[in-house]
Amino acid sequence: MAGLIGLWQVIQQWPVWTSFGLASAALGLALKPGRSVLTARVDRSALAAAGPVRYSLAHLDSLDPTAFELAVCSLLRRDGLAARHVGRAGDKGADVLVVDRSRRRVVVQCKRLRPDRRVGDQDVQRVNGTYRHDHAADFAVIVTTGGFTRAARASGPRYGIHLVDRGALERWADLGEPLYRILRIPDPQARSGKRGPGSWHARRSLG
């Protein structure tokens, strides 16, 4: 009772400030549950996105060329490789640049095609003409949602260019098999258990 009498006297003496304070307190109590719900939703969203990166072929087929390049970049990072998306007009055959665990530089060219389309030998020749001289890379990889012509399959390995067709892409993107294992690329640092570069400026930069 004494508390109520004291509050009434305060209201009579400072009616405006007291009303403002009571309204603020009520608003804070009303919003607190809402903030808790929002925080919980954000936390659940972050946990849902924290799992391993996987893409079905159907999803990759639905992407535009730039989105496909970004998906390939995410898969490379999932494999523990330092990957940076650089695809743009005049990219000289490089959509993604990579530094792997053995500090080798790799050019990745992405070809988002219909499943029945084939990457031809002219595309292989174009990558061959740029990946060493323009990007100072040790080797190159061409990734496609389609396939490769017989001529492309013959010339790729001869020029140090690894080819990832639709079947290999499914093993990599959807089944989670590491790309280097699929392509049988030696990866001594991975076998020794050493971790890859943590950023583009660690050890060696692609510039």
C-alpha positions as CSV (number, residue, x, y, z in Angstrom):
1,M,0.0,0.0,0.0
2,A,2.8,2.4,0.9
3,G,4.4,1.7,-2.5
4,L,1.2,2.5,-4.4
5,I,0.8,5.7,-2.4
6,G,4.4,6.7,-3.3
7,L,3.9,5.9,-7.0
8,W,0.7,8.0,-7.0
9,Q,2.6,10.9,-5.5
10,V,5.3,10.6,-8.1
11,I,2.7,10.5,-10.9
12,Q,1.1,13.7,-9.5
13,Q,4.4,15.5,-9.4
14,W,5.9,14.4,-12.8
15,P,3.0,13.1,-14.8
16,V,4.7,13.3,-18.3
17,W,8.0,11.6,-17.4
18,T,6.2,8.9,-15.3
19,S,3.9,8.0,-18.1
20,F,6.8,7.8,-20.6
21,G,8.7,5.5,-18.2
22,L,5.8,3.2,-17.6
23,A,5.1,3.0,-21.4
24,S,8.7,2.1,-22.1
25,A,8.8,-0.6,-19.5
26,A,5.6,-2.1,-20.9
27,L,7.0,-2.0,-24.5
28,G,10.2,-3.7,-23.4
29,L,8.3,-6.6,-21.8
30,A,6.1,-7.0,-24.8
31,L,9.1,-7.1,-27.2
32,K,11.2,-9.5,-25.2
33,P,9.5,-12.7,-26.2
34,G,9.6,-11.5,-29.8
35,R,13.3,-11.0,-29.6
36,S,13.8,-14.5,-28.1
37,V,11.8,-16.0,-31.0
38,L,13.7,-14.1,-33.6
39,T,17.0,-15.1,-32.0
40,A,16.0,-18.8,-32.0
41,R,15.0,-18.6,-35.6
42,V,18.3,-17.1,-36.6
43,D,20.2,-19.7,-34.6
44,R,18.2,-22.5,-36.3
45,S,18.9,-21.0,-39.7
46,A,22.6,-20.8,-39.0
47,L,22.7,-24.4,-37.8
48,A,20.8,-25.6,-40.9
49,A,23.3,-23.9,-43.2
50,A,26.3,-25.2,-41.4
51,G,26.2,-28.7,-42.8
52,P,28.4,-30.1,-45.7
53,V,27.8,-28.5,-49.1
54,R,25.9,-30.8,-51.4
55,Y,24.3,-30.1,-54.7
56,S,22.1,-32.5,-56.8
57,L,22.5,-32.5,-60.5
58,A,19.0,-31.3,-60.9
59,H,19.9,-28.2,-58.8
60,L,23.0,-27.6,-60.7
61,D,21.1,-27.9,-64.0
62,S,18.7,-25.1,-62.8
63,L,21.5,-22.6,-62.2
64,D,22.6,-19.9,-64.6
65,P,26.3,-19.9,-65.6
66,T,27.4,-17.5,-62.8
67,A,25.5,-19.3,-60.1
68,F,27.1,-22.6,-61.3
69,E,30.6,-21.1,-61.0
70,L,29.8,-20.0,-57.5
71,A,28.5,-23.5,-56.6
72,V,31.8,-25.0,-58.0
73,C,33.7,-22.5,-55.9
74,S,31.8,-23.6,-52.8
75,L,32.5,-27.3,-53.5
76,L,36.2,-26.5,-53.8
77,R,36.2,-24.8,-50.5
78,R,34.3,-27.8,-49.0
79,D,37.3,-29.9,-50.1
80,G,39.6,-27.7,-48.1
81,L,41.0,-25.7,-51.0
82,A,41.5,-21.9,-51.1
83,A,39.1,-20.9,-53.9
84,R,38.2,-17.5,-55.3
85,H,35.5,-16.8,-57.9
86,V,36.9,-14.6,-60.7
87,G,34.6,-15.4,-63.7
88,R,33.7,-12.4,-65.7
89,A,34.0,-11.2,-69.3
90,G,37.6,-11.5,-70.4
91,D,38.5,-13.9,-67.6
92,K,41.0,-15.8,-70.0
93,G,39.6,-19.2,-69.2
94,A,39.5,-18.9,-65.4
95,D,36.2,-18.9,-63.6
96,V,37.7,-20.0,-60.2
97,L,41.3,-19.7,-59.1
98,V,42.6,-22.2,-56.5
99,V,45.6,-22.7,-54.3
100,D,45.6,-26.2,-53.0
101,R,47.1,-27.8,-49.9
102,S,50.4,-28.4,-51.8
103,R,50.5,-24.7,-52.7
104,R,49.8,-25.4,-56.3
105,R,47.9,-22.9,-58.4
106,V,44.9,-24.3,-60.3
107,V,42.6,-22.7,-62.9
108,V,39.0,-24.0,-63.0
109,Q,36.8,-23.4,-66.0
110,C,33.0,-24.0,-65.5
111,K,30.7,-25.0,-68.4
112,R,27.0,-25.1,-67.4
113,L,25.5,-27.0,-70.3
114,R,22.4,-29.1,-71.0
115,P,23.0,-32.8,-70.0
116,D,23.2,-33.8,-73.7
117,R,25.7,-31.1,-74.7
118,R,29.5,-31.7,-75.0
119,V,32.5,-29.5,-74.3
120,G,34.6,-29.5,-77.4
121,D,38.3,-29.6,-78.1
122,Q,38.3,-25.9,-78.9
123,D,37.4,-25.1,-75.3
124,V,40.2,-27.3,-74.0
125,Q,42.6,-25.6,-76.4
126,R,41.5,-22.2,-75.1
127,V,42.1,-23.1,-71.5
128,N,45.5,-24.6,-72.5
129,G,46.5,-21.3,-74.1
130,T,45.9,-19.3,-70.9
131,Y,46.2,-21.3,-67.7
132,R,50.0,-21.3,-67.6
133,H,50.9,-18.1,-69.3
134,D,48.1,-15.8,-68.0
135,H,47.5,-17.3,-64.6
136,A,50.8,-19.1,-63.8
137,A,48.8,-22.2,-62.8
138,D,50.3,-25.6,-62.4
139,F,47.3,-27.3,-64.0
140,A,43.7,-26.7,-65.0
141,V,40.2,-28.3,-64.5
142,I,37.2,-28.0,-66.7
143,V,33.9,-28.8,-64.9
144,T,30.7,-29.3,-66.9
145,T,27.1,-30.4,-66.3
146,G,27.3,-32.1,-69.7
147,G,30.1,-34.2,-71.2
148,F,33.2,-33.9,-73.4
149,T,33.8,-34.8,-77.0
150,R,36.2,-37.6,-77.8
151,A,38.7,-35.0,-79.1
152,A,38.5,-33.1,-75.8
153,R,39.0,-36.2,-73.8
154,A,42.1,-37.0,-75.8
155,S,43.7,-33.6,-75.6
156,G,42.9,-32.6,-72.0
157,P,45.3,-34.9,-70.2
158,R,48.0,-34.2,-72.8
159,Y,47.9,-30.5,-71.8
160,G,47.6,-31.0,-68.0
161,I,43.8,-30.3,-68.0
162,H,41.6,-32.5,-65.9
163,L,38.0,-33.0,-67.1
164,V,35.0,-33.3,-64.8
165,D,32.0,-34.6,-66.7
166,R,28.4,-35.1,-65.5
167,G,29.1,-38.4,-63.8
168,A,32.2,-37.1,-62.0
169,L,30.3,-34.0,-61.0
170,E,27.6,-36.1,-59.4
171,R,30.2,-38.0,-57.3
172,W,31.7,-34.7,-56.3
173,A,28.8,-32.4,-55.7
174,D,26.0,-34.8,-54.6
175,L,27.8,-37.8,-53.1
176,G,30.5,-35.8,-51.4
177,E,33.6,-37.5,-52.8
178,P,36.6,-35.1,-52.9
179,L,37.5,-33.9,-56.4
180,Y,41.2,-34.8,-56.2
181,R,40.3,-38.4,-55.4
182,I,37.9,-38.5,-58.4
183,L,40.6,-37.1,-60.7
184,R,43.4,-39.1,-59.1
185,I,45.4,-35.9,-58.5
186,P,48.2,-36.5,-55.9
187,D,47.7,-34.5,-52.8
188,P,50.6,-35.1,-50.4
189,Q,49.5,-32.5,-47.9
190,A,46.1,-34.1,-47.5
191,R,47.6,-37.5,-46.8
192,S,50.0,-36.0,-44.2
193,G,47.0,-34.4,-42.4
194,K,48.3,-30.9,-42.8
195,R,45.7,-28.1,-43.2
196,G,45.4,-26.0,-46.2
197,P,45.9,-22.2,-46.4
198,G,43.5,-20.3,-44.3
199,S,43.2,-17.3,-46.6
200,W,44.3,-15.9,-49.9
201,H,47.1,-14.0,-48.2
202,A,48.4,-17.0,-46.3
203,R,51.7,-18.5,-47.7
204,R,50.9,-17.7,-51.3
205,S,48.4,-15.4,-53.0
206,L,46.8,-15.6,-56.4
207,G,46.9,-11.8,-56.7
